[in-house]
Amino acid sequence: MNAMGVSVRQLTAEEAYGCNAALCDVLIDCVHGGASVSFMAPLCDVKAQDFWRGVADGVARGDRVLLVAEDEAHGIIGTVQVVFAQPENQPHRADIAKMLVHRRARRRGVGGLLMRAGEAVALAAGKTVLVLDTATGSDAERLYQRMGWNRVGEVPDYALWPDGRLCSTTYYYKAIG
């Protein structure tokens, strides 16, 4: 998938291990920019590295797919995961997780490219329902709504912003097949 000088590709586990530093750069930038994506600020390199090694381990097991958005100037500028590891009574479902776009690459359509690629990967794997959650009122929430995701509801004070303030979370689903 390619648009505006940005391409999206799926990483193998080996590539994910090898791209750890670039993936950490995106995650740390997002957290330090205020994104509520499971981490508190300041996010240290070791914690980010451990997270991405765990993601690469999941890719190796086939539990998830890791997609990256890249441009020629900066390399990896965004990521999204399609999580296939679900309970046995939900073989038709996957989760979209950790859709991250580096602040220097925002407002260029990168998030939309990543989401369309994630939906295509899930559909190709035979999934028919996708689920995700995001910080209520975030830019990502507006993106998901524009892309046809259905708002299910909001959980007040579900998580924390990276600075420690309480953050509500909104859940979405999308039927894709």
MDAnalysis code that builds the backbone (N, CA, C; Angstrom):
import MDAnalysis as mda
import numpy as np

u = mda.Universe.empty(531, n_residues=177, atom_resindex=np.repeat(np.arange(177), 3), trajectory=True)
u.add_TopologyAttr("name", ["N", "CA", "C"] * 177)
u.add_TopologyAttr("resid", np.arange(1, 178))
u.add_TopologyAttr("resname", ["MET", "ASN", "ALA", "MET", "GLY", "VAL", "SER", "VAL", "ARG", "GLN", "LEU", "THR", "ALA", "GLU", "GLU", "ALA", "TYR", "GLY", "CYS", "ASN", "ALA", "ALA", "LEU", "CYS", "ASP", "VAL", "LEU", "ILE", "ASP", "CYS", "VAL", "HIS", "GLY", "GLY", "ALA", "SER", "VAL", "SER", "PHE", "MET", "ALA", "PRO", "LEU", "CYS", "ASP", "VAL", "LYS", "ALA", "GLN", "ASP", "PHE", "TRP", "ARG", "GLY", "VAL", "ALA", "ASP", "GLY", "VAL", "ALA", "ARG", "GLY", "ASP", "ARG", "VAL", "LEU", "LEU", "VAL", "ALA", "GLU", "ASP", "GLU", "ALA", "HIS", "GLY", "ILE", "ILE", "GLY", "THR", "VAL", "GLN", "VAL", "VAL", "PHE", "ALA", "GLN", "PRO", "GLU", "ASN", "GLN", "PRO", "HIS", "ARG", "ALA", "ASP", "ILE", "ALA", "LYS", "MET", "LEU", "VAL", "HIS", "ARG", "ARG", "ALA", "ARG", "ARG", "ARG", "GLY", "VAL", "GLY", "GLY", "LEU", "LEU", "MET", "ARG", "ALA", "GLY", "GLU", "ALA", "VAL", "ALA", "LEU", "ALA", "ALA", "GLY", "LYS", "THR", "VAL", "LEU", "VAL", "LEU", "ASP", "THR", "ALA", "THR", "GLY", "SER", "ASP", "ALA", "GLU", "ARG", "LEU", "TYR", "GLN", "ARG", "MET", "GLY", "TRP", "ASN", "ARG", "VAL", "GLY", "GLU", "VAL", "PRO", "ASP", "TYR", "ALA", "LEU", "TRP", "PRO", "ASP", "GLY", "ARG", "LEU", "CYS", "SER", "THR", "THR", "TYR", "TYR", "TYR", "LYS", "ALA", "ILE", "GLY"])
u.atoms.positions = np.array([
    [0.857, -1.158, 0.000],
    [0.000, 0.000, 0.000],
    [0.912, 1.233, 0.000],
    [0.652, 2.190, -0.875],
    [1.518, 3.347, -0.977],
    [0.696, 4.584, -1.317],
    [0.974, 5.673, -0.648],
    [0.333, 6.956, -0.945],
    [1.173, 8.069, -0.348],
    [1.223, 9.179, -1.015],
    [1.914, 10.365, -0.521],
    [3.344, 10.085, -0.079],
    [4.048, 9.204, -0.791],
    [5.414, 8.889, -0.420],
    [5.534, 7.988, 0.788],
    [4.414, 7.452, 1.256],
    [4.401, 6.562, 2.419],
    [3.961, 5.187, 1.964],
    [4.697, 4.165, 2.391],
    [4.300, 2.795, 2.084],
    [4.052, 2.046, 3.386],
    [3.183, 1.053, 3.316],
    [2.863, 0.219, 4.472],
    [3.236, -1.209, 4.120],
    [3.917, -1.869, 5.049],
    [4.280, -3.277, 4.836],
    [4.207, -4.046, 6.143],
    [4.058, -5.349, 5.991],
    [3.995, -6.259, 7.123],
    [5.404, -6.718, 7.454],
    [5.769, -6.696, 8.730],
    [7.082, -7.160, 9.154],
    [7.039, -8.618, 9.571],
    [8.072, -9.344, 9.217],
    [8.277, -10.677, 9.778],
    [8.779, -10.498, 11.204],
    [8.816, -11.573, 11.965],
    [9.341, -11.486, 13.326],
    [10.797, -11.023, 13.305],
    [11.577, -11.567, 12.382],
    [12.989, -11.186, 12.302],
    [13.139, -9.699, 11.995],
    [12.316, -9.190, 11.082],
    [12.355, -7.767, 10.770],
    [11.931, -6.930, 11.973],
    [10.931, -7.415, 12.707],
    [10.470, -6.690, 13.889],
    [11.575, -6.604, 14.935],
    [12.293, -7.712, 15.155],
    [13.419, -7.661, 16.096],
    [14.474, -6.675, 15.592],
    [14.739, -6.698, 14.302],
    [15.760, -5.828, 13.725],
    [15.389, -4.360, 13.688],
    [14.111, -4.061, 13.699],
    [13.631, -2.668, 13.650],
    [13.319, -2.122, 15.035],
    [13.764, -2.784, 16.078],
    [13.393, -2.405, 17.442],
    [13.651, -0.929, 17.723],
    [14.808, -0.413, 17.333],
    [15.144, 0.981, 17.638],
    [14.175, 1.947, 16.951],
    [13.847, 1.683, 15.691],
    [12.926, 2.557, 14.953],
    [11.517, 2.474, 15.532],
    [11.088, 1.280, 15.925],
    [9.779, 1.120, 16.546],
    [9.730, 1.847, 17.890],
    [10.824, 1.755, 18.654],
    [10.903, 2.468, 19.932],
    [10.789, 3.971, 19.718],
    [11.421, 4.484, 18.673],
    [11.359, 5.917, 18.390],
    [9.913, 6.370, 18.209],
    [9.127, 5.596, 17.482],
    [7.722, 5.958, 17.256],
    [6.937, 5.884, 18.564],
    [7.094, 4.799, 19.304],
    [6.354, 4.639, 20.558],
    [6.709, 5.734, 21.561],
    [7.987, 5.976, 21.752],
    [8.421, 6.989, 22.717],
    [7.918, 8.369, 22.298],
    [7.992, 8.680, 21.010],
    [7.482, 9.962, 20.537],
    [5.988, 10.102, 20.832],
    [5.228, 9.063, 20.585],
    [3.782, 9.125, 20.831],
    [3.480, 9.317, 22.313],
    [4.154, 8.566, 23.170],
    [3.925, 8.695, 24.612],
    [4.337, 10.083, 25.092],
    [5.495, 10.542, 24.652],
    [5.958, 11.870, 25.082],
    [5.091, 12.975, 24.490],
    [4.387, 12.673, 23.406],
    [3.447, 13.625, 22.824],
    [2.078, 13.595, 23.465],
    [1.888, 12.698, 24.459],
    [0.642, 12.681, 25.206],
    [-0.325, 11.555, 24.874],
    [0.056, 10.609, 24.015],
    [-0.841, 9.514, 23.643],
    [-0.996, 8.523, 24.795],
    [-2.243, 8.158, 25.078],
    [-2.531, 7.158, 26.102],
    [-2.519, 5.790, 25.431],
    [-1.338, 5.164, 25.415],
    [-1.164, 3.876, 24.723],
    [-0.466, 2.862, 25.635],
    [-0.886, 2.846, 26.906],
    [-0.441, 1.866, 27.905],
    [0.839, 2.224, 28.641],
    [1.457, 3.340, 28.344],
    [2.733, 3.696, 28.964],
    [2.655, 5.084, 29.587],
    [3.480, 5.276, 30.610],
    [3.574, 6.571, 31.286],
    [4.834, 7.290, 30.823],
    [4.785, 8.621, 30.870],
    [5.948, 9.439, 30.527],
    [6.753, 9.704, 31.800],
    [8.048, 9.803, 31.690],
    [8.808, 9.566, 30.465],
    [8.983, 8.062, 30.241],
    [8.842, 7.637, 29.003],
    [9.023, 6.230, 28.648],
    [10.494, 5.997, 28.335],
    [11.113, 5.107, 29.083],
    [12.540, 4.850, 28.891],
    [12.754, 3.850, 27.749],
    [13.943, 3.901, 27.181],
    [14.289, 3.027, 26.063],
    [14.135, 1.550, 26.405],
    [14.556, 1.146, 27.611],
    [14.518, -0.272, 27.993],
    [13.081, -0.793, 27.994],
    [12.154, -0.016, 28.542],
    [10.754, -0.448, 28.587],
    [10.179, -0.535, 27.169],
    [10.504, 0.434, 26.331],
    [10.033, 0.412, 24.938],
    [10.640, -0.772, 24.186],
    [11.910, -1.028, 24.389],
    [12.562, -2.161, 23.731],
    [11.917, -3.484, 24.144],
    [11.646, -3.633, 25.437],
    [10.991, -4.849, 25.932],
    [9.611, -5.014, 25.309],
    [8.864, -3.911, 25.198],
    [7.543, -3.984, 24.580],
    [7.642, -4.503, 23.150],
    [8.531, -3.921, 22.340],
    [8.623, -4.323, 20.935],
    [9.188, -5.732, 20.768],
    [10.068, -6.172, 21.700],
    [10.509, -7.577, 21.648],
    [9.328, -8.506, 21.888],
    [8.445, -8.131, 22.812],
    [7.245, -8.921, 23.069],
    [6.326, -8.963, 21.858],
    [6.197, -7.840, 21.158],
    [5.396, -7.811, 19.934],
    [6.026, -8.730, 18.890],
    [7.349, -8.651, 18.719],
    [8.037, -9.519, 17.750],
    [7.851, -10.985, 18.120],
    [7.881, -11.297, 19.415],
    [7.615, -12.673, 19.860],
    [6.208, -13.097, 19.439],
    [5.232, -12.211, 19.584],
    [3.860, -12.504, 19.170],
    [3.745, -12.709, 17.667],
    [4.489, -11.923, 16.892],
    [4.517, -12.118, 15.439],
    [5.092, -13.495, 15.124],
    [6.167, -13.884, 15.821],
    [6.796, -15.194, 15.595],
    [5.834, -16.337, 15.903],
    [4.994, -16.165, 16.914],
    [4.018, -17.205, 17.278],
    [2.799, -17.211, 16.360],
    [2.628, -16.160, 15.573],
    [1.442, -16.045, 14.733],
    [0.249, -15.463, 15.464],
    [0.475, -14.902, 16.652],
    [-0.593, -14.305, 17.458],
    [-1.021, -12.939, 16.936],
    [-0.144, -12.296, 16.144],
    [-0.418, -10.940, 15.676],
    [0.368, -10.654, 14.418],
    [-0.070, -9.609, 13.731],
    [0.634, -9.075, 12.573],
    [1.061, -7.663, 12.948],
    [2.280, -7.307, 12.573],
    [2.791, -5.960, 12.796],
    [2.993, -5.293, 11.446],
    [2.280, -4.189, 11.245],
    [2.405, -3.399, 10.026],
    [3.121, -2.103, 10.362],
    [3.958, -1.639, 9.428],
    [4.640, -0.364, 9.615],
    [4.405, 0.522, 8.405],
    [4.338, 1.811, 8.665],
    [4.305, 2.831, 7.613],
    [5.700, 3.429, 7.555],
    [6.204, 3.604, 6.330],
    [7.557, 4.122, 6.145],
    [7.558, 5.214, 5.079],
    [8.478, 6.149, 5.256],
    [8.753, 7.082, 4.173],
    [10.264, 7.129, 3.972],
    [10.683, 7.639, 2.822],
    [12.110, 7.627, 2.491],
    [12.927, 8.500, 3.428],
    [12.361, 9.594, 3.888],
    [13.115, 10.536, 4.704],
    [13.374, 10.042, 6.122],
    [12.419, 9.302, 6.723],
    [12.511, 8.970, 8.141],
    [12.444, 7.481, 8.443],
    [12.219, 6.624, 7.457],
    [12.045, 5.208, 7.752],
    [10.681, 4.959, 8.361],
    [10.637, 4.220, 9.456],
    [9.361, 3.873, 10.098],
    [8.777, 5.111, 10.774],
    [7.551, 5.451, 10.372],
    [6.869, 6.627, 10.928],
    [5.540, 6.266, 11.591],
    [5.149, 4.986, 11.522],
    [3.894, 4.575, 12.138],
    [3.782, 3.063, 12.205],
    [2.897, 2.594, 13.070],
    [2.678, 1.154, 13.230],
    [1.219, 0.886, 13.571],
    [0.807, -0.336, 13.304],
    [-0.456, -0.854, 13.817],
    [-0.312, -2.367, 13.921],
    [-1.049, -2.957, 14.850],
    [-1.033, -4.401, 15.017],
    [-2.435, -4.962, 14.826],
    [-2.490, -6.135, 14.237],
    [-3.725, -6.905, 14.147],
    [-3.508, -8.119, 15.032],
    [-4.282, -8.195, 16.108],
    [-4.095, -9.244, 17.110],
    [-5.085, -10.363, 16.844],
    [-4.551, -11.531, 16.501],
    [-5.373, -12.702, 16.201],
    [-5.602, -13.583, 17.423],
    [-4.798, -13.452, 18.453],
    [-4.908, -14.294, 19.653],
    [-6.184, -13.928, 20.400],
    [-7.225, -14.712, 20.206],
    [-8.531, -14.474, 20.821],
    [-9.009, -15.775, 21.463],
    [-9.990, -15.692, 22.361],
    [-10.558, -16.922, 22.934],
    [-11.114, -17.831, 21.839],
    [-11.210, -19.106, 22.119],
    [-11.620, -20.077, 21.091],
    [-13.038, -19.857, 20.576],
    [-13.870, -19.151, 21.348],
    [-15.232, -18.890, 20.870],
    [-15.322, -17.602, 20.037],
    [-14.145, -17.033, 19.683],
    [-14.119, -15.813, 18.880],
    [-13.124, -15.929, 17.719],
    [-13.190, -17.027, 16.965],
    [-12.203, -17.217, 15.890],
    [-12.398, -16.268, 14.716],
    [-13.536, -15.623, 14.664],
    [-13.886, -14.717, 13.564],
    [-13.454, -13.278, 13.834],
    [-12.877, -13.008, 15.001],
    [-12.603, -11.651, 15.462],
    [-11.113, -11.409, 15.621],
    [-10.714, -10.146, 15.434],
    [-9.352, -9.700, 15.733],
    [-9.432, -8.317, 16.367],
    [-8.375, -7.944, 17.045],
    [-8.274, -6.607, 17.635],
    [-7.277, -5.779, 16.832],
    [-7.561, -4.515, 16.697],
    [-6.603, -3.555, 16.163],
    [-5.961, -2.902, 17.377],
    [-4.630, -2.879, 17.411],
    [-3.937, -2.376, 18.597],
    [-2.752, -1.487, 18.231],
    [-2.474, -0.569, 19.103],
    [-1.295, 0.292, 19.032],
    [-1.103, 0.925, 17.658],
    [-2.148, 1.613, 17.189],
    [-2.006, 2.395, 15.963],
    [-1.276, 3.665, 16.374],
    [-0.024, 3.768, 15.974],
    [0.863, 4.853, 16.389],
    [1.421, 5.566, 15.168],
    [1.390, 6.881, 15.187],
    [2.003, 7.670, 14.120],
    [2.897, 8.719, 14.772],
    [4.142, 8.753, 14.354],
    [5.104, 9.729, 14.874],
    [4.553, 11.128, 14.643],
    [4.771, 12.031, 15.583],
    [4.212, 13.387, 15.469],
    [4.665, 14.102, 14.195],
    [5.879, 13.836, 13.728],
    [6.357, 14.522, 12.527],
    [5.644, 14.043, 11.261],
    [4.907, 12.928, 11.354],
    [4.245, 12.355, 10.175],
    [2.730, 12.494, 10.219],
    [2.207, 13.161, 11.203],
    [0.744, 13.277, 11.333],
    [0.167, 14.241, 10.309],
    [-1.123, 14.059, 10.065],
    [-1.890, 14.873, 9.109],
    [-1.449, 14.633, 7.667],
    [-0.902, 13.442, 7.409],
    [-0.486, 13.064, 6.058],
    [-1.237, 11.829, 5.566],
    [-2.205, 11.350, 6.330],
    [-2.962, 10.173, 5.937],
    [-2.339, 8.860, 6.361],
    [-1.303, 8.912, 7.178],
    [-0.598, 7.694, 7.593],
    [-1.502, 6.782, 8.417],
    [-2.250, 7.345, 9.363],
    [-3.153, 6.537, 10.179],
    [-4.184, 5.815, 9.336],
    [-4.747, 6.505, 8.349],
    [-5.722, 5.869, 7.453],
    [-5.104, 4.745, 6.653],
    [-3.884, 4.956, 6.162],
    [-3.187, 3.882, 5.422],
    [-2.979, 2.662, 6.308],
    [-2.528, 2.898, 7.530],
    [-2.299, 1.785, 8.456],
    [-3.595, 1.049, 8.770],
    [-4.668, 1.792, 9.010],
    [-5.939, 1.157, 9.340],
    [-6.483, 0.348, 8.167],
    [-6.416, 0.891, 6.957],
    [-6.891, 0.129, 5.791],
    [-6.063, -1.134, 5.596],
    [-4.756, -1.035, 5.804],
    [-3.895, -2.213, 5.678],
    [-4.232, -3.248, 6.748],
    [-4.477, -2.794, 7.973],
    [-4.847, -3.716, 9.049],
    [-6.162, -4.416, 8.768],
    [-7.135, -3.664, 8.262],
    [-8.416, -4.274, 7.911],
    [-8.239, -5.303, 6.800],
    [-7.402, -5.004, 5.812],
    [-7.159, -5.936, 4.703],
    [-6.484, -7.213, 5.186],
    [-5.517, -7.086, 6.090],
    [-4.838, -8.257, 6.653],
    [-5.832, -9.126, 7.415],
    [-6.679, -8.497, 8.214],
    [-7.675, -9.248, 8.989],
    [-8.658, -9.959, 8.068],
    [-9.137, -9.281, 7.056],
    [-10.072, -9.884, 6.107],
    [-9.427, -11.063, 5.393],
    [-8.187, -10.905, 4.967],
    [-7.463, -11.991, 4.291],
    [-7.279, -13.199, 5.203],
    [-7.239, -12.960, 6.517],
    [-7.103, -14.048, 7.490],
    [-8.452, -14.648, 7.873],
    [-9.528, -14.190, 7.225],
    [-10.844, -14.753, 7.475],
    [-11.588, -14.121, 8.642],
    [-11.108, -12.989, 9.136],
    [-11.790, -12.310, 10.242],
    [-12.937, -11.482, 9.684],
    [-14.001, -11.381, 10.449],
    [-15.167, -10.625, 9.994],
    [-15.542, -9.471, 10.916],
    [-14.995, -9.457, 12.128],
    [-15.276, -8.398, 13.091],
    [-13.953, -7.933, 13.700],
    [-13.776, -6.624, 13.728],
    [-12.601, -6.027, 14.362],
    [-13.056, -5.165, 15.526],
    [-12.228, -5.092, 16.565],
    [-12.520, -4.307, 17.756],
    [-11.277, -3.493, 18.105],
    [-11.489, -2.284, 18.600],
    [-10.381, -1.471, 19.091],
    [-10.876, -0.550, 20.181],
    [-9.923, 0.003, 20.935],
    [-10.262, 1.042, 21.900],
    [-9.278, 2.182, 21.739],
    [-9.724, 3.371, 22.147],
    [-8.887, 4.565, 22.022],
    [-9.280, 5.588, 23.071],
    [-8.391, 6.509, 23.319],
    [-8.682, 7.575, 24.265],
    [-9.837, 8.422, 23.739],
    [-10.821, 8.636, 24.579],
    [-11.995, 9.414, 24.203],
    [-11.592, 10.845, 23.832],
    [-12.078, 11.293, 22.674],
    [-11.798, 12.647, 22.223],
    [-10.485, 12.822, 21.492],
    [-9.774, 11.739, 21.265],
    [-8.461, 11.818, 20.611],
    [-8.602, 12.006, 19.098],
    [-7.514, 12.405, 18.467],
    [-7.481, 12.483, 17.002],
    [-7.770, 11.114, 16.401],
    [-7.268, 10.062, 17.038],
    [-7.497, 8.704, 16.531],
    [-8.988, 8.386, 16.519],
    [-9.707, 8.828, 17.540],
    [-11.140, 8.565, 17.591],
    [-11.848, 9.180, 16.383],
    [-11.462, 10.377, 16.022],
    [-12.061, 11.024, 14.847],
    [-11.722, 10.259, 13.570],
    [-10.496, 9.756, 13.476],
    [-10.094, 8.950, 12.318],
    [-10.964, 7.703, 12.208],
    [-11.137, 6.979, 13.305],
    [-11.931, 5.747, 13.270],
    [-13.363, 6.026, 12.845],
    [-13.934, 7.091, 13.332],
    [-15.302, 7.440, 12.945],
    [-15.386, 7.742, 11.455],
    [-14.412, 8.475, 10.923],
    [-14.390, 8.779, 9.485],
    [-14.253, 7.508, 8.652],
    [-13.597, 6.492, 9.212],
    [-13.351, 5.252, 8.478],
    [-14.476, 4.231, 8.647],
    [-15.581, 4.630, 9.253],
    [-16.737, 3.755, 9.338],
    [-16.778, 2.823, 10.532],
    [-15.939, 3.072, 11.518],
    [-15.994, 2.263, 12.730],
    [-17.204, 2.691, 13.556],
    [-17.812, 1.741, 14.258],
    [-19.017, 1.966, 15.052],
    [-18.661, 2.113, 16.529],
    [-19.065, 3.238, 17.094],
    [-18.813, 3.511, 18.506],
    [-19.731, 2.626, 19.345],
    [-19.144, 1.915, 20.293],
    [-19.913, 1.052, 21.186],
    [-20.225, 1.773, 22.485],
    [-19.235, 2.422, 23.043],
    [-19.450, 3.131, 24.297],
    [-18.153, 3.576, 24.920],
    [-18.328, 4.289, 26.016],
    [-17.197, 4.912, 26.700],
    [-17.103, 4.384, 28.123],
    [-15.880, 4.131, 28.576],
    [-15.628, 3.753, 29.961],
    [-14.903, 4.932, 30.616],
    [-15.565, 5.622, 31.546],
    [-14.918, 6.771, 32.201],
    [-13.717, 6.326, 33.036],
    [-12.694, 7.167, 33.052],
    [-11.525, 6.957, 33.911],
    [-10.916, 5.559, 33.765],
    [-10.885, 5.042, 32.553],
    [-10.414, 3.684, 32.283],
    [-8.896, 3.559, 32.394],
    [-8.181, 4.590, 31.961],
    [-6.717, 4.531, 31.933],
    [-6.177, 5.890, 32.361],
    [-4.880, 6.056, 32.166],
    [-4.229, 7.321, 32.472],
    [-3.575, 7.896, 31.226],
    [-3.580, 9.216, 31.130],
    [-2.733, 9.885, 30.147],
    [-1.289, 9.688, 30.616],
    [-0.315, 9.837, 29.748],
    [1.080, 9.650, 30.159],
    [1.530, 10.548, 31.311],
    [0.822, 11.652, 31.530],
    [1.188, 12.559, 32.627],
    [0.469, 12.218, 33.936],
    [-0.350, 11.164, 33.943],
    [-0.994, 10.699, 35.168],
    [-2.445, 11.096, 35.351],
    [-2.980, 11.965, 34.503],
    [-4.399, 12.332, 34.590],
    [-5.261, 11.162, 34.124],
    [-6.472, 11.044, 34.690],
    [-7.394, 9.997, 34.267],
    [-7.861, 10.231, 32.831],
    [-8.114, 9.143, 32.137],
    [-8.477, 9.192, 30.722],
    [-9.621, 8.211, 30.464],
    [-10.667, 8.687, 29.825],
    [-11.755, 7.794, 29.418],
    [-11.361, 7.079, 28.129],
    [-11.928, 5.908, 27.923],
    [-11.640, 5.097, 26.740],
    [-12.940, 4.792, 26.014],
    [-12.894, 4.868, 24.687],
    [-14.055, 4.559, 23.865],
    [-13.754, 3.307, 23.047],
    [-14.741, 2.411, 22.995],
    [-14.617, 1.166, 22.234],
    [-15.348, 1.283, 20.906],
    [-14.772, 0.658, 19.875],
    [-15.313, 0.648, 18.528],
    [-15.250, -0.771, 17.970],
    [-16.140, -1.038, 17.001],
    [-16.055, -2.281, 16.225],
    [-16.335, -1.958, 14.770],
    [-15.917, -2.888, 13.927],
    [-16.218, -2.763, 12.496],
    [-16.408, -4.159, 11.918],
    [-17.529, -4.344, 11.235],
    [-17.766, -5.596, 10.495],
    [-17.051, -5.451, 9.146],
    [-16.200, -6.418, 8.808],
    [-15.425, -6.318, 7.576],
    [-15.717, -7.446, 6.600],
    [-16.502, -8.406, 6.991],
    [-16.744, -9.509, 6.070],
    [-18.139, -10.043, 6.156],
])
